[in-house]
Amino acid sequence: MDRPGNSVGQTRRGRPAKEWGADPVISFRLDYDLEWQLEHWRSVQTRAPSRSRAIRVLLRRALAAEKEREEGSKSDQ
């Protein structure tokens, strides 16, 4: 029951509703060798990024390189 003078009402317990703009969580498994390579790459960076950020950076680089390679092969034809 609401307290007197409380027009808002009782809040729900538990995890808050998804906020707009929140990034989805994606999980996956890495073999030990790939995890070691990722951690090594992070350690040699000037400011070591978080593991999540490192994965995002490397994934974006790989996708950009793939796109450039595809565009380069199309222009060669």
C-alpha positions as a printed NumPy array, in Angstrom:
array([[  0.   ,   0.   ,   0.   ],
       [  1.208,   3.504,  -0.79 ],
       [  2.266,   5.864,   1.915],
       [  0.058,   8.904,   2.405],
       [  1.104,  11.733,   0.105],
       [  3.048,   9.436,  -2.211],
       [  1.486,   9.874,  -5.638],
       [  4.189,   7.875,  -7.431],
       [  3.372,   4.481,  -5.956],
       [  5.548,   1.545,  -5.116],
       [  8.489,   0.785,  -7.4  ],
       [  9.106,  -2.679,  -8.767],
       [ 11.958,  -4.755,  -7.436],
       [ 14.558,  -6.45 ,  -9.585],
       [ 16.427,  -5.537, -12.711],
       [ 15.385,  -2.184, -14.202],
       [ 13.588,  -2.081, -17.524],
       [ 15.855,  -1.88 , -20.561],
       [ 16.908,   1.671, -21.225],
       [ 16.853,   2.911, -24.788],
       [ 20.289,   2.894, -26.336],
       [ 21.666,   0.149, -24.1  ],
       [ 23.938,  -2.214, -26.034],
       [ 22.951,  -5.876, -26.137],
       [ 25.162,  -8.424, -24.387],
       [ 26.644, -11.13 , -26.591],
       [ 28.657, -13.921, -25.04 ],
       [ 30.87 , -16.479, -26.742],
       [ 33.672, -18.878, -25.954],
       [ 37.364, -18.393, -26.772],
       [ 39.961, -21.123, -26.878],
       [ 43.002, -20.58 , -24.659],
       [ 45.309, -19.599, -27.507],
       [ 42.966, -16.905, -28.809],
       [ 42.363, -15.611, -25.284],
       [ 46.117, -15.411, -24.722],
       [ 46.553, -13.483, -27.987],
       [ 43.787, -11.077, -26.965],
       [ 45.334, -10.508, -23.532],
       [ 48.773, -10.021, -25.081],
       [ 47.384,  -7.458, -27.538],
       [ 45.706,  -5.611, -24.665],
       [ 48.916,  -5.591, -22.615],
       [ 51.026,  -3.984, -25.364],
       [ 48.597,  -1.105, -25.913],
       [ 49.547,   2.292, -24.503],
       [ 46.41 ,   2.335, -22.349],
       [ 45.192,  -1.236, -22.029],
       [ 41.503,  -1.315, -23.002],
       [ 38.977,  -3.459, -21.202],
       [ 38.498,  -6.916, -22.652],
       [ 35.126,  -5.911, -24.116],
       [ 36.542,  -2.781, -25.712],
       [ 39.511,  -4.707, -27.1  ],
       [ 37.188,  -7.21 , -28.75 ],
       [ 35.083,  -4.387, -30.249],
       [ 38.194,  -2.592, -31.58 ],
       [ 39.673,  -5.716, -33.137],
       [ 36.346,  -6.799, -34.613],
       [ 35.798,  -3.381, -36.203],
       [ 39.322,  -3.473, -37.657],
       [ 38.807,  -6.965, -39.067],
       [ 35.47 ,  -6.019, -40.643],
       [ 36.923,  -2.819, -42.146],
       [ 39.869,  -4.759, -43.591],
       [ 37.498,  -7.356, -45.054],
       [ 35.389,  -4.606, -46.631],
       [ 38.475,  -2.968, -48.152],
       [ 39.645,  -6.323, -49.495],
       [ 36.243,  -6.994, -51.081],
       [ 36.105,  -3.512, -52.617],
       [ 39.654,  -3.912, -53.921],
       [ 38.852,  -7.224, -55.585],
       [ 35.726,  -5.742, -57.214],
       [ 37.684,  -2.841, -58.701],
       [ 40.323,  -5.231, -60.1  ],
       [ 37.716,  -6.996, -62.255]])
